[in-house]
Amino acid sequence: MEKENKKKTIDILEDEPTEDKTAKTSKKDAELELLKEENKKLFNEKETLNTKYLMALAEQQNYKKRIDEEQQRFYKYNTFEVSKELVKVLDSFDLAIEKDSEDERISAYLKGFKMIRNSIFSLLEKEGVKEIEAKDKPFDPNLMISVGARENSEKEDQTVLDVLLKGYMYKDRLLRAANVIISTVPEKEPENAQKEEIQKEETQKEDNN
């Protein structure tokens, strides 16, 4: 009897309509597709969050780098403006001690001024200030300002003849440009120029022969 009941149950399962089997399969496929879509959505969200995190991290690092660079610049050039004012004080001392005096009292004062001037300049040197060497040097528009010109046949054209106001560098920055007088080559007289031209032509003819 028991065997007959089992056989009937198996027969009933085997005789289950094909439509019901298809419906169950379609439902499972739909659920699987839904899970796949959900998984894909979660993966995209994860990638988006990861990208946002990396961007935020990069922005934070760039901000820290900018702050560090600004601090370095501040510490490097923190006395720039003070040095700019102090070189004006040096100008006053340079003007005062430009000429010596035979008067002993005045000479003693000037000697004291020189000592003070040198002390101030030593302090500035420790901060990275140095005087621009200009006299007898070729004119450099990046470091000098030409305030006049004078003919000079002994110097090359655009050579600094005199320094009217000293220039200074502050580390790798220009603190103040030097004000200078530069040389110009005198114009040759027409006769001399013509003679030189004739001599050149004669020399070329001799070379050709």
Backbone hydrogen bonds, N-H to C=O, Kabsch-Sander energy under -0.5 kcal/mol:
donor,donor_aa,acceptor,acceptor_aa,energy
5,N,1,M,-2.0
6,K,2,E,-2.1
7,K,3,K,-2.1
8,K,4,E,-2.1
9,T,5,N,-2.3
10,I,6,K,-2.4
11,D,7,K,-2.4
12,I,8,K,-2.5
13,L,9,T,-2.4
14,E,10,I,-2.8
15,D,11,D,-1.9
16,E,13,L,-1.5
21,K,17,P,-1.4
22,T,18,T,-2.5
23,A,19,E,-2.4
24,K,20,D,-2.1
25,T,21,K,-2.2
26,S,22,T,-2.5
27,K,23,A,-2.0
28,K,24,K,-2.2
29,D,25,T,-2.5
30,A,26,S,-2.4
31,E,27,K,-2.5
32,L,28,K,-2.5
33,E,29,D,-2.5
34,L,30,A,-2.3
35,L,31,E,-2.3
36,K,32,L,-2.3
37,E,33,E,-2.4
38,E,34,L,-2.4
39,N,35,L,-2.6
40,K,36,K,-2.4
41,K,37,E,-2.4
42,L,38,E,-2.4
43,F,39,N,-2.3
44,N,40,K,-2.3
45,E,41,K,-2.3
46,K,42,L,-2.3
47,E,43,F,-2.4
48,T,44,N,-2.5
49,L,45,E,-2.6
50,N,46,K,-2.4
51,T,47,E,-2.4
52,K,48,T,-2.5
53,Y,49,L,-2.3
54,L,50,N,-2.3
55,M,51,T,-2.4
56,A,52,K,-2.4
57,L,53,Y,-2.5
58,A,54,L,-2.5
59,E,55,M,-2.5
60,Q,56,A,-2.2
61,Q,57,L,-2.3
62,N,58,A,-2.5
63,Y,59,E,-2.3
64,K,60,Q,-2.4
65,K,61,Q,-2.4
66,R,62,N,-2.5
67,I,63,Y,-2.3
68,D,64,K,-2.5
69,E,65,K,-2.5
70,E,66,R,-2.5
71,Q,67,I,-2.3
72,Q,68,D,-2.4
73,R,69,E,-2.6
74,F,70,E,-2.3
75,Y,71,Q,-2.7
76,K,72,Q,-2.3
77,Y,73,R,-2.7
78,N,74,F,-0.7
80,F,77,Y,-1.7
83,S,79,T,-2.6
84,K,80,F,-2.0
85,E,81,E,-1.4
86,L,82,V,-2.2
87,V,83,S,-1.9
88,K,85,E,-0.7
89,V,85,E,-0.9
90,L,86,L,-1.8
91,D,87,V,-1.6
92,S,88,K,-1.4
93,F,89,V,-2.0
94,D,90,L,-3.1
95,L,91,D,-2.2
96,A,92,S,-1.9
97,I,93,F,-2.4
98,E,95,L,-0.6
107,S,103,D,-2.8
108,A,104,E,-2.3
109,Y,105,R,-2.1
110,L,106,I,-2.7
111,K,107,S,-2.1
112,G,108,A,-1.9
113,F,109,Y,-2.6
114,K,110,L,-2.4
115,M,111,K,-1.8
116,I,112,G,-2.2
117,R,113,F,-3.0
118,N,114,K,-2.7
119,S,115,M,-1.9
120,I,116,I,-2.4
121,F,117,R,-2.3
122,S,118,N,-2.3
123,L,119,S,-1.9
124,L,120,I,-2.1
125,E,121,F,-2.6
126,K,122,S,-1.6
127,E,123,L,-0.8
127,E,124,L,-0.6
128,G,125,E,-1.5
129,V,124,L,-2.4
130,K,169,M,-2.1
132,I,167,G,-2.8
133,E,131,E,-0.5
134,A,132,I,-0.7
136,D,160,V,-2.5
137,K,134,A,-2.3
139,F,158,Q,-3.1
143,L,140,D,-1.6
144,M,140,D,-2.2
145,I,178,A,-3.4
147,V,145,I,-0.6
147,V,180,V,-2.7
148,G,180,V,-0.7
150,R,182,I,-2.5
152,N,184,T,-2.4
158,Q,183,S,-2.3
159,T,156,E,-0.8
160,V,137,K,-2.7
161,L,181,I,-3.2
162,D,181,I,-1.3
164,L,162,D,-0.6
164,L,179,N,-2.4
165,L,179,N,-1.6
168,Y,176,R,-2.1
169,M,130,K,-3.0
170,Y,173,R,-3.6
171,K,128,G,-3.0
171,K,169,M,-0.6
173,R,170,Y,-2.5
175,L,168,Y,-1.8
175,L,173,R,-0.7
176,R,168,Y,-2.2
178,A,143,L,-2.3
179,N,165,L,-2.1
180,V,145,I,-2.7
180,V,178,A,-0.6
181,I,162,D,-2.6
182,I,148,G,-2.3
183,S,159,T,-2.1
184,T,150,R,-1.7
193,A,189,E,-2.6
194,Q,190,P,-2.3
195,K,191,E,-2.4
196,E,192,N,-2.4
197,E,193,A,-1.9
198,I,194,Q,-2.2
199,Q,195,K,-2.5
200,K,196,E,-2.1
201,E,197,E,-2.1
202,E,198,I,-2.5
203,T,199,Q,-2.3
204,Q,200,K,-2.3
205,K,201,E,-2.1
206,E,202,E,-2.2
207,D,203,T,-2.1
208,N,204,Q,-2.1
209,N,205,K,-2.0
